[in-house]
Amino acid sequence: MADNVLIKISGDLINKDGTYRFIREHSMNAFVVVLVGGGSDITDFLRENGSNSRFVDGTGRFIEDFEARQEARNILERNQHYVQDKLVEMGINAVVEIPVRYVGGVLCHENGDNMATAISINFSRTYVLTLPEREKELDGYNIEVVKISD
């Protein structure tokens, strides 16, 4: 059976060559799912628009108004399409997902690191790619945090 690999990438890494080198390397011999975030862009949007949000321990950010949740989803979808297009352009075969679910028709954002941790049990390996200055310790199945600088 072929390996399946989950690679969660920070939205801050979608323009970094090292991100795509890492994905290419792992897609050579495995089925790869890329989970792309967008926390910094969402934070900037919320701040610029005066939208209320708060972080809830152990779960992530709660965005109070529905329109702001929709725009946060739109930001993630733009990142998803950007990464998909870049992977196709580079000839890299991978599926790109975002940490958003609809549960009973309710738009539910999920912290990307939390989602990666929760679903890591279903993957042969899970990598969480982040910026060098960020500290991350994730407790999941077979998870490795990788710092990308270029």
N, C-alpha and C positions, 0 to 999 in steps of 0.2 A: 504494500500500500504506500502511495506517495505521501510525503510529508505535506502538511498544511501549516502555513506560517501567518501569524497576525502581526502586522507592523503598524503601530499607532504612531502617527506623526503630529507634532505640534503644528498648528497653522503658521507659526513663525518660521517653519522650516520648508515651506512649499517652494521657496525660491532658491534653495541651497542645492548645489550640485551633489554634495555628499549624501543628501537624502536619496537621490535617484540612483547613485552608485550603490548604496546599501540595498535598495529595493531590487535593483537589477541582479546583484550578487545572490540574493536569496530566492529570486524568481527562476533561476537557472534550473534548480532541481526540486522545486516545491510549488504547490498552489499557494499563491499569496493573496491575502486580503489586507488592504490598507485602510486604516481607520483614521480619517483626517479631522483634526480639531480646528479651532479658530478663536480661542479664548481671548487673545489680545485684541483682535478686531472687534469681537463682541463687546468687550469692556469699553473700547474707544467709542463704539456706536452708542452704548447705553449712557456713557458720560456726556457725549455731545448732545444727546436728545433728552437728557434729564429723566431717563427711565429708571424706575426703582428696581433694584435687585439686591439680593443678599446671598451670602454663602451659608449653606446649611451643612453642619458637621457630617462628614461621611457620605454626603450625596452630591454636593456640587452647588452650582448657582441656581437660585430660584429667581425668575424674572416675573415681576408682578402682572404687567399688562399683556394681553394677548397679542396686540400688534407688535410689541417689542419682541415677544417670543417668536412671532412669524419672521421678523427681520433677522433675528439671531439664526433661525433656521436657514434663511436666504443666504446669509454670510457663509454658513457651513456648506450649503449647496454650491455656492460660487467656488469655494475652495475645492470641493469634490470635483467639479467640472474642470477646474484648472489642472488638478493633479491627473485626472483621467486623460485629458488632452496631452499633457506632458509625457505620460507613460506611453500613450499610443505613438506620439512623435518619436520617442526613443526606442520603440519596438519592444517595450517591456509589457509582459502579460501579467496583469493583476486586476483584481476587483477593488473598487474604491467605495467605501461606505462612510457615513457620518453618524455621530452619536445622538441620533434623534429617533424616537419611537412614537408611534401613535397607539395609544391604549384606549380602546373603546371610543375612538375618535378624538381623544384628548392629545394635544401636541405636548410631548414630554421630552425635554432636553435631558441629556445625561452627560455627566463629566466623562470625557473621553478616556482618561486614565482609569476611572472607575469601571467603565464599560469594558475596557481591555482586560482589567483584572477579573471581572465577573465572567467573561467568556473565554478566558485563557485556558481553562480546563479542556476546551474543545479543540485546541490547536497543539500541534507538535512542539512549537516554539512560539513565544510572544516577545516582541521587542517594542519598547517604548522609546521613541526617538525624541530628544529634547535638546535645548540649548545648553552649552557648557556651564553657564552660570546658574542653572536651575538645579535645585536639590530635589531628588525624588527617591523615595523608597516605596516600592510596591510589593505587596504580599499577595501573590497569586501563583498559579501553576506555571512553572518554567518560564518566568518573566525575566528579561534582562533590560536594564535601562542603558541606552546608548546616547552619548553626547555627540552632536553633529555641529561642527563649527564652520564648514565651508559650503 
